[in-house]
């Protein structure tokens, strides 16, 4: 999964984290693995996997 933050700051919001966990849980029910969620900012990106959210 991935999306961008038009503000340029890729720090995950609480809504980003909550939605990602909901998608991960739904995927598990269907046998689908969520490998990562990337948020793209102006000069950097955030990986939920690398930052410990997944």
C-alpha positions as CSV (number, residue, x, y, z in Angstrom):
1,X,0.0,0.0,0.0
2,X,1.1,3.6,-0.5
3,X,-0.1,7.1,-0.5
4,X,1.3,10.6,-0.3
5,X,0.9,13.5,2.1
6,X,0.5,16.7,0.1
7,X,1.8,18.6,3.1
8,X,5.2,17.1,2.5
9,X,5.5,15.6,6.0
10,X,5.2,11.8,5.7
11,X,4.8,11.2,9.4
12,X,1.8,8.7,9.8
13,X,-1.3,10.1,11.4
14,X,-3.3,8.1,13.8
15,X,-5.9,7.6,11.1
16,X,-3.1,6.3,8.8
17,X,-2.1,3.8,11.4
18,X,-5.6,2.7,12.3
19,X,-6.6,2.2,8.7
20,X,-3.4,0.3,7.9
21,X,-4.1,-2.1,10.8
22,X,-7.7,-2.6,9.6
23,X,-6.5,-3.4,6.1
24,X,-3.9,-5.8,7.5
25,X,-6.6,-7.6,9.5
26,X,-9.0,-7.8,6.5
27,X,-6.2,-9.2,4.4
28,X,-5.4,-11.9,7.0
29,X,-9.0,-13.1,6.8
30,X,-8.6,-13.4,3.0
31,X,-5.1,-14.9,3.2
32,X,-3.4,-11.8,1.9
33,X,-0.2,-10.4,3.4
34,X,0.2,-6.7,3.7
35,X,4.0,-6.4,3.2
36,X,4.3,-2.6,3.8
37,X,2.6,0.7,3.7
38,X,4.6,3.6,2.3
39,X,3.8,7.3,2.9
40,X,5.6,9.6,0.4
41,X,6.5,13.1,1.5
42,X,8.4,16.0,-0.1
43,X,11.9,14.8,0.6
44,X,11.5,11.5,2.4
45,X,9.2,8.5,2.8
46,X,8.0,6.4,5.7
47,X,7.9,2.6,5.6
48,X,5.5,1.2,8.2
49,X,7.5,-2.1,8.1
50,X,10.8,-0.4,8.7
51,X,9.4,1.9,11.4
52,X,7.8,-0.9,13.3
53,X,4.1,-0.2,12.6
54,X,3.7,-3.6,10.9
